[in-house]
Amino acid sequence: MSHAAYALNSNTTWPADAWRLARARDAAVVRNDVAIARSRGAEIVIVSVHVFVEMTSRPDPADRALVEAFTAGGGVDLVVIHGPHVVQPVEVVNGAIVFWSLGNLVSGMGVWGRGKYSDARTLDGLLAAVRFTERTDGRFAADAGPVLTCQMVDGRVVHPGVAAVADPAAPTAVRSAARRCIDRSAPVVPGLR
């Protein structure tokens, strides 16, 4: 298995040493790295990318174009995007499962007074749960089962959203907050667990 990670931007400054952060300036760089990983025996290739456009529930067109371009030649099994701070859809692009944004797992966002980061959607996140199963031809099939996480503003505790709502032992406040999390995220990502 190979995991190649890239960034389209930096929230601070770029490191002085270029090797510390792989920049995904164009799809050819990613395709080349994927080809190298496959040539060295990687049976599964995961690519993660930190993107720049924040607070949108749909992928940015430029990000979509980049992912479509570097998955077009095959070889990529899973793409995980982070940076938008809100949950975005999970799709299959050129045979690769793409988590367009994991949202946030734990952050200081989602509370009043944080400007654009006051948005309650920043309390929601996804775990990129993917099962890889080897087929008879030796290649792997992938099946995504995104797990919704719901952060509680008080104490920054994270709960599995769907499970928290179904748990009769969970406090009412937790079940209510998890229900709001599900109501925000389910229209964006069907099939949440």
Disulfide bonds with the S-S distance in Angstrom:
Cys150-Cys181 2.20
